[in-house]
Amino acid sequence: MESFLAVLALIGAVIVVSALLSGWVDRTGVPQVAVFLAMGFLIGPGVLGLLDASVESDVLRVVATLSLVLVLFTDGVSLDLSEIRGHKLLAGLVLGPGTLLSAVLIAGAAWYLLGLSAPLSAILGAALASTDPVLLRGLLRRPALHNSVRQALRLESGLNDVVLLPIVLVAMAILTSTEPLTGGEWGRLALSMLVLSPGAGVAVGLIGVKVLEQVRKRSGVRRDYESIYSIGLAFTAYAAAESLHGSGFIAAFAAGLTISVIDVELCDCFLEYGETTAEMALLFTFVLFGTSIIWGGLAVIGPATISFTIAALLLRPIAFLPALIPAPISWRSRALIAWFGPRGLSSLLLVLLAVFSNIDGSEYLLQVCCLVVLVSVVLHGFSPMVLIRGEVTDKPSAFAQGASTFAPSASVDKSADKKGLSPQQGARPKTLAVREVLHDRPRAHTITIDDFVAMKESGAPVVLVDSRTERAFDDGDPIPDSVRVRPDHAVADAVRHELPSAATLVVFCA
């Protein structure tokens, strides 16, 4: 058993280091995962010898389980059903022929190149078809990334584990059975995966939200505690399904999706605190892997594993490029979506399910998966610096032709509709925040849409600034003729767009 003090110190170090390096990581584009794998190597037996989280580690087992529960639950809570309906063709292509074909092709490569059995190949194929949300997070925050690429990768990272997890569970059921599964056993497995497990999650989500609503009406609930409450529901859903001999992971996703459908306000609350909590758990798990397990992939390097690693990385583009042909997007966007399917913690956690079940050959699967993940962290983690730096989607308006370093304010007008200013949406925000620069003395107030239109028609120098939060920007529609200025990077974006100091900046916030 690892020292309690060492584990506690590690948790503190992950939180502190992730906070201190967050700005540097955003600015440089260095993959955050690489930093925490290096931290794990530093404290591992190879250097300082402070901690060694092996596959038999109780800490790894607990943290890995909780991390996968949080990943699936957060995926469910984060889903925007209106976004899925609005991009149902893209979502269907990414999750259907894209993800499933990738899993099948990688499984075939594992069977052919590594000599694995069909069930073991299916586990490895499903695991390596999963995209890592932590590795993708830095990429999705890049302002130069085309919106269609961002939407496709967000939908994929939020939904593909739910598509791939059943493959892993079915393969594990086949491997743990001493005899071929009978029709009745297949029926019980389908009942568990399709009815019992999601049913437990839906029940926990429904009851949890209803109880919260009653307490809200009677005595009130603090907003920050609602986030903690939702995390409690995730773990409760997992435990409920496991106690019924179902899959707690499927239940966790079902509970998150139920909360998203019933109580959007709770979901917004969770996204601010809960996603950060989930990310800390994921980074902590990466550190644990970095102590020794992840480097086990280097021990199996050979002609077969090298060939399989190359195949696993190239088979995704082979599957996705034809799958995305019906999507109304450019070939460059298709190529970026096909390339950026980073393998990371999601892949490792799916393989660990087989390891924790003591399935023969699962530790070799984990070593091969670790090798692919290490290569993926380098290739997919650093390639955004080269592949998307020249792509521009935020175009300055006609008035933004000056050369000033003035940054607009990021003040929020609560009455503004977060969905944007597009008139075809049927609902426009009532007011906009305005920042005027007069003799270097800023003055802010709000105006109506009609006032803004009148200013623009009069020929006055006015620039419409889209300063919505990342969440509101991703969920909403593009604002025509606006300049995208992120609230957390206002100065850098203002310099990049060369916002003129003589113009009136109309800032739309939500």
Secondary structure, DSSP 4 states (H G I P E B T S, - for coil): ---HHHHHHHHHHHHHHHHHHHHHHHHH---HHHHHHHHHHHHSTTTT-S----TT-HHHHHHHHHHHHHHHHHHHHH--HHHHHHTHHHHHHIIIIIIIHHHHHHHHHHHHHS---HHHHHHHHHHHTPPPHHHHHHHHT-TTS-HHHHHHHHHHHHHHHHHHHHHHHHHHHHHH-SSPPPHHHHHHHHHIIIIIHHHHHHHHHHHHHHHHHHHHHHT---HHHHHHHHHHHHHHHHHHHHHTTS-HHHHHHHHHHHHHHH-HHHHHHHHHHHHHHHHHHHHHHHHHHHHTGGGGGGGG-SHHHHHHHHHHHHHHHHHHHHHTTTSSS-HHHHHHHHH----SHHHHHHHHHHHHTT-TTHHHHHHHHHHHHHHHHHHHHHTHHHHSTT-------TT--S-----------TTS-TT-S-GGGS---SEEEEEEEETTEEEEEEEEHHHHHHHHHTT--EEEEE---HHHHHHSPPPTT-EE--GGGHHHHHHHHT--TTSEEEEE--
